[in-house]
Amino acid sequence: MEEFEDSQLRDLQEVDGIVLRDVHGERVAIGKGFPYENIFSFMVHYFNFYTADDFAEKLGYKNAEKMFQHWFAQTTKLNPFDLTNWCKDAFDGIYADDLADEYDYEHQAYLDTEDAKYDRLAGK
């Protein structure tokens, strides 16, 4: 899975994306223009990387078979909004706009400046 970097936050905010903060210890962005452009893209990659059974267990099901049986037995259609909310709950997700409240842009700018300075000194 491709990990979300803090430097991508503004781009993610522009597309009203979300960050799943605990996908097996990694932070993953979902939003237009990112590796996981929507919840379906995320799910496909998750299934390939960790398995559908693991995904089902994260959402509170016994296994993938039970999850799919429940989803397809419902009288109302599932929609991407429902799936997104379930994933937000299961993987400690947050909207990018809300994450910005926790993010220190000034400190990150300082760190980026320091990194550039050390790169110059190292001849990079």
Residue pairs with C-beta under 8 A, 6 or more apart in sequence:
1 23
1 24
1 26
1 28
1 45
1 46
1 49
2 28
2 35
2 36
3 26
3 27
3 28
4 12
4 19
4 26
4 27
4 28
4 29
6 103
6 108
7 108
7 112
8 29
8 34
9 96
9 99
9 100
9 103
11 33
11 34
12 18
12 19
12 29
12 31
12 34
12 96
13 96
13 97
13 100
15 31
15 32
15 33
15 34
16 31
16 95
16 96
16 97
17 29
17 30
17 31
17 32
17 34
17 95
17 96
18 29
18 30
18 31
18 84
18 88
18 93
18 94
18 95
18 96
19 27
19 28
19 29
19 30
19 93
19 94
19 96
19 99
20 27
20 28
20 29
20 30
20 42
20 87
20 88
20 91
20 92
20 93
21 27
21 91
21 92
21 93
21 94
22 91
22 92
23 46
23 91
24 50
28 36
28 42
28 91
29 35
29 36
29 96
30 36
30 37
30 38
30 39
30 41
30 42
30 84
30 87
31 37
31 96
32 38
35 41
35 45
36 42
36 45
38 80
39 80
39 83
39 84
39 87
40 80
40 83
42 87
43 55
43 83
43 87
46 54
46 55
47 55
51 64
52 64
52 67
53 63
53 64
55 64
55 67
56 62
56 63
56 64
56 66
56 67
57 63
58 90
58 91
59 67
59 86
59 87
59 90
60 90
61 67
61 70
71 78
87 93
88 94
